[in-house]
């Protein structure tokens, strides 16, 4: 599949009015059952869902928003936190100071939680590096030129007390977006993956699981040609969005290198599956896709799944998809008391809202609304 989004954090408003509308919708959603989605609070599912979470933001806001999403889902236990290391410079890929700490703290807070970390395999990862240069970089990586960066990352994760992090290494390698793409030299790509895994596994105390996660479909190269081998892959993941336009869910299942191919391949290799990225896209507020994808996840019981929750893909942080939000919320609604929300903000005026929404969130703005709203 073609790339469609990157450049995180993800929520960007085109204007102050649009931004305010998004804030209102999201805050109402966070306020609890029955406010953000029409109708009464849904019932809890008949059986426990597979471990799940959502991508809510790359930085500390992603951690802070999990309480709001849990509250919207009736106190559902979000067992998975998902973020992406920036891929601009090698120092980013090593884990920039202050970036990993909030995520590690969330993981350590409660047993049974999982931290999922997407890790680029190259710096300048979204800078349209030409194939010829990618080929050279892959071969350098296969020869061990970049091992030290990944050892540093592994050491930091162990030191932070998250040695069991799921590493989604070189995701969507079958596409054209990233400098860590596979197509310019699949043989070198596989050798490079194996070197990275070996370097990280050599760090004392680590218990990482490595998730091989292509995008659904063939894309630039069949993702099976990039599979580096059972010895260095723990989970076979797949990023799957509702695209291209007009394609049904049944076609997403049956297409070459699609959803059925994915689960069959994983079973043949003795690996569990995951869905690190999934959500709406080219077909808009497609409630049928949401129902079918959730049913697929329920049937195939992945290690984890994380919805990409920002427009156009998501449901809680995106007011554009109310029908799909209803389906998602009904399917994953939890039991027990809703999770506590952060304290209310006070003294906000209209000029503060953009700063609030794009900056740290120590509170939710329930106390008062801008004048005239």
N, C-alpha and C positions, 0 to 999 in steps of 0.2 A: 504493500500500500504506500501511496505517496505520503510524505510528511504533511502535517496539517496544523501544527500548533507552535512549535517550541519557542523558548524564551520564557522561562519561569522566573519570578512568580507569575501566576496565570491570569488573575483577575485585573483587567485594565478597562477603565471607563472612557468612553469617547467624549463625554462632557460632564459638567457638574450635575446636570439634571439626570442624566442617565445613571451617573454614579449614585446619586441619592436614591433613585428608584431601586437600584440593585441592593443598596444598603437596607432600605425599608423591607424589601422582600426577604432578604436573608435574615434580618433581625426578627421579623415575624416568624420565620421558619424556626429560628433558634428558640423562640419563646415557649414552644411546647406543642403537644398534640392539639389538633383542631384549629390552629390559627393559620398556618402557612398553606395547608392543603384543605380543600373543601371536604366536608363530611366529618363524621366522628372519628375519634382515634381508632385505628385498626386493631384487630386482635393480634396476639402473638402468634408466630408460626407454630405449626404442629410439631416440628422437630427442630433441633438446634441447627442454625446455619453454619456453613463452613466458616472458619476464621476469616474475618473481613475488616476492612477499614476503607479509607479513601485518601486520595491525594488531595490535600486541601491547601497547600502552599509549600514551597521548598524550605523556607526558613523557619524561625521559631513560631511564626503565626500558624504554621501547619499543625504544630503541637497544641497551641492554644485553642484552635477551633474544634479540636476533637470533642471537647466537652459539649459544645453547642450541637454538633452533629449527633452525639449520643442522646442528648436531651430531646432533639427532634424525633429520634427513633425510639422514644419512650424508655430511655435508659438502657438501650441495647449495649452490650459489652463490646466495644471496639477493641479487638485483640491485635490489630495490625496497624502500625504507623508506617508511612511510606514517604520517602523523600529522595531527592536527586542531588548528588554532588555536582557543583558547577564544573564545567569542563573548559574554562578559558585558559588556565595555566596549570602546570604540574602541581604547584602548591595548593591549588583548589582541589585537585584529585587526591592529594594526600590528606585532605580534611582540613579546611581552613580554620584557624582559631575561632572558637565560639560557635561554630556551625553545628558540630555534632553533639555538643553537650546537652541541649534541651531534649533532643531525641533519645539520647542515652538515658537521661534521667527518667523520661516517660517509660522506657522499657524496663528499667530497674525497679520502678515503683510497684509493679505487681507481677507475680509469677504467671506464666502462660502467655505473656505478650510477645510479639514478634516485631522487630525492626527490619524493614525492607529498605535497602539502600541501593539505588542505581548508581553504578560506578562507570564513568567513561574510561575507555582504553587509550585515549589520546587527548592531549591538550588541543586547543583551537577546535573543539569538537563540533561546533556549529558554524564554522566559518567558510564553508564551501571550498574546502581544500581539494584541488584537482586529483583525479584518480592516480596520475603518475606519482604524485607526492605521497598519497595514501599508500600506494604499493611499497614505496621506499620505507615509510614509517612502519608498516606492518612487518617488513623483513627485519628492520632494526629491532623491533619488539621481540620477534621470534628469536633473535640472537641474544636477547637479554639486556638490551640497552636501557630499558625502563623499569627493570625489576625493583630497583631501590624505592621508587615512588610507591609501589604497591606494598612493599614491606613496611614502609612508614605508615601507610593507611592502616594496615593490619595491626601494627603495634598500638596505634592510637585507639582503635576500637577495643582492643583487649584492655588497655589501660583505663578506658572509660567504663569498663564493666559490661560491654556488650559483645562478647566473643562469639555469640551465636547468631549474629546478624546474617540475614539472607542478602547475599550480594548478587544483584542483577547486573551482571557484567556485560558491557558492550551491547546493550539492548537494541532491538530492531536493526540488527546487523545486516539483514537481507535487503534493507532499503538503500536510499541514496542520500539521506540527510546528513549523516554523521561521519566525522573523520575516522571513527572506529568501524566503518562499514566493511563488509566482508568481500563484496564482489570484485574489487581490484585484484585480490590474490587470496582465494579461499584457503589454499594450503598454508600460506604464511599466517593468515588470521587464526586458524586452528592452532598452529604451533605457538603463536603469541598468547592466546587464551590459556593454553596449558602452562606456559611459563608464569603467567600472572597467578594462576591458581597455586602452582607449586611454591611461588614466592610467599604468598599469603598463608598458605598452610604450614610453612616452615616456622612461623612465628609461634613461640611457646604460648600455650593457653588458648589458642584459637579453636573454635568449633563452627566455623563458617559453613553455610550451605550456599552453593553457587547455582544460580538460576539462569539457564539459557533461554532467552525470551525474544524470539523473532516477532515481527508483525505478521498478522494473518495474511495468508495468500503467498503468491510467488514473489511479488515485488521485483527487485532488480536481479535477484538470484534465488533459486530455490533454497530455503533455509536449511534443508537437510544437508546441503553441500557444505554448510558452515559448522555442522555439529562436530565438536572437538573430541568426543569420545566419552564413554560411560564413566571412565575413571576420574574425570574432572567435572562432571555435571551431576548435581544432586537433584535438581528439579528442572523439568521441561515446561517453561512458561509460554505464554502467547499474549501479545497485545492485540486486542480486537475491538475496533470501533464499528459503529453502524454506518458503513460506507462500502462501496461507492453509492451514489444516489440511485434509487430504484432497485437495489439488490435486496432480496428478501433474506430473512434469517435462514431459511432452508438452504439458500444458495451459499450463505456464509459457512454453513456446516459442510456442504458437499463439495465446494470448490477445491481444486488442487491446492494442497498445503493449507487447507482451511481447518475449521474446528474439529471435524472428525479425523482428519489426517493427523492433527496434533495429538489427540488422545490415543489414537492407534499407535503412533510413533512412540509416545511415552510408554505405553504398555509393553510394546515390543522390546524396549530397552530397560524395562524394570524400574521406571522413574515415575514419581507422582507429577501432577500437573499444577500449574498456577495461572492466574490471570492478573499480572501486575498492573496493566492498564486496560480498561474497557469503559465503554460509555457511548452516548449518542453522538451523532455527527451529521452526515450528509442528508439524512432523512428527517431531520427536525425532531419534534417532540413525538417520538415514535414509541407509544406505549406498548405496542405489540413486540417490538424489539426488546424492550425492557423485560416484559414477561418471559419471553423465550430465552433470553440470555440468563436470567435468574434461574429459570427451570433447568437450563443446561448446566449451570454451576451446581445446582442442587443435585443433579443426577451424577455428575462426575467428581464431586467432592474434592476440590483442589486443596492444596496445602494452605492457600490463602487466595483472596481476590481483593483488589482495591479499585474502586470506581475512580475515574478521573473527574473530580467534582469542581469544575468551573465551566463557564459557557464556552463552546456550545455543548459540551459533553455531559455535564453533571445535572444534579437535581436539587441539592440543598443550597448551594451558592449560586445557582443559575435560575432566575425566575422565568426563563423562557420555556421551561419544560414541565408545566404543572401536571399533565396527565402521567408522564413517566415518573415524576416525583411521587405521585400517589401510589403507583405500582411498586416502586422501590421501597417506599416507607411501609406499605402494607406487608410486603414480603419479609422485611427485616426488623419489624417492630418488636421491641424486647418486652420482657416482663419486669415487674418490680417498679420502684420509684424512679422517675426521671432523674438523670444526673444533675447535680447542682450547677447552676450557672454562675459565671463570674459576677461580681457586684456591679450595680448600675453606675454608669457614668453620670456626672453632673456638670452643668454649666457649659454644655456644648452649644455653639451657634453654627450657622450654616458654613461659615468659613473654616470651622474645625473638622467638618465631616470628611473631607478628602484626606486630611492628615491622619485622622483616625483610621480610615479604611485602608490606607496604603501603608500605615505604620504599625507599631506594636499595639496589641489590643489587651490592656490590663482590665478592661471592663466591657460591658455591653450597654449600648446607649438607649436604655429603656426609660431613663428618668424624665427626659423631656425632648420634644421634637423641635426642629427649626420652626421659626415663626411662619404661620400661614399654612402649615402642613396638617 
